[in-house]
């Protein structure tokens, strides 16, 4: 359960190096804890806490201090709580960040303060290219790369007319730009409903009228649930199949929509069935803790905590030298739930992407079927414009 206001977790022990007190790591974790986006914030918080525990950062001599804040899915609130974390709570690392609009509003005060900013979810194109910064890292994906496999999938399947729909905010624009970068067929419709919209009758009518062969959609949390239910109720699922990235078809969305997702195709960078020791440990621990399967949000939040722990170890617990700590974050080898993961020169991930069908699970709901590799060691399209060395 979330508290509606900030929740402070007392996990702080000063690290001593050679008898001298080093600057401790104080983390501000900013996600949505109230309203329709809270389900995502809950998943990320649970994953991050498990990651802290497994990295040995929640107790003992290596413990850190974490302050949790609610951005309320509002860019101005996100910036306010981030500024408070920096100025009042003296955080030197900010993480969380579900929404690209919140991240973009909050980035400047963090980076101006020479603090570290690690996004556990959002990966806006702006921070991948000319506005890249040595102190910024995107652990989940660069927004476009999450959807470029959808364009590649539609292209290889010979889909001649594809309709597109995503929320009208930075990640929505990045998403559909990513699809179009790899899809060379005809875009039959391109729709951008508001980020706080939950009735899609008009958009579904437009999609039907487009006569597309398939629809690529990107929504998350409650928006994804509402869209998928309404799309299925309109009889569209079988006549105009859906293609979507994992936030649109994750375990929470599928669990809330019964069989509505069956027949869709999901593109993903992670799956709870990935066969590596770190992922198995994470999934088992998450299920034991939350009594349900994790989503990609929880997985990348877990990876974020693991990354932080590995980088802290590499610098001996001393984060006062930001340049050294940033270099450690960029280069440290850590056991990712994804198996294969590393940062590009712009501090965005290089990783594999897969496609799989949504099939019946035999219990009146749905699950992800066998995955096929779509893009291997995939890099984003903005790194070439990032001049990290000059910053």
CORHUWO-V658530 format. One record per run of one state. SS is the DSSP state (hx for helix, st for strand, lp for the rest). FROM is the first residue (numbers start at 1). TO is the last residue. If there is no record, write none. Layout:
BEGIN
<<SS/FROM/TO> <SS/FROM/TO>>
END
This chain:
BEGIN
<<lp/1/6> <st/7/9> <lp/10/15> <st/16/17> <lp/18/19> <st/20/21> <lp/22/25> <st/26/31> <lp/32/34> <hx/35/54> <lp/55/59> <hx/60/62> <lp/63/64> <st/65/70> <lp/71/74> <hx/75/87> <lp/88/92> <st/93/96> <lp/97/99> <hx/100/112> <lp/113/115> <st/116/119> <lp/120/124> <hx/125/128> <lp/129/135> <st/136/138> <lp/139/142> <hx/143/156> <lp/157/160> <st/161/166> <lp/167/169> <hx/170/182> <lp/183/185> <st/186/191> <lp/192/200> <hx/201/210> <lp/211/213> <st/214/218> <lp/219/220> <hx/221/233> <lp/234/240> <st/241/245> <hx/246/248> <lp/249/250> <hx/251/257> <lp/258/264> <st/265/268> <lp/269/276> <hx/277/290> <lp/291/295> <hx/296/314> <lp/315/321> <hx/322/331> <lp/332/341> <st/342/343> <lp/344/347> <st/348/360> <lp/361/365> <st/366/378> <lp/379/382> <hx/383/385> <lp/386/387> <hx/388/390> <lp/391/391>>
END
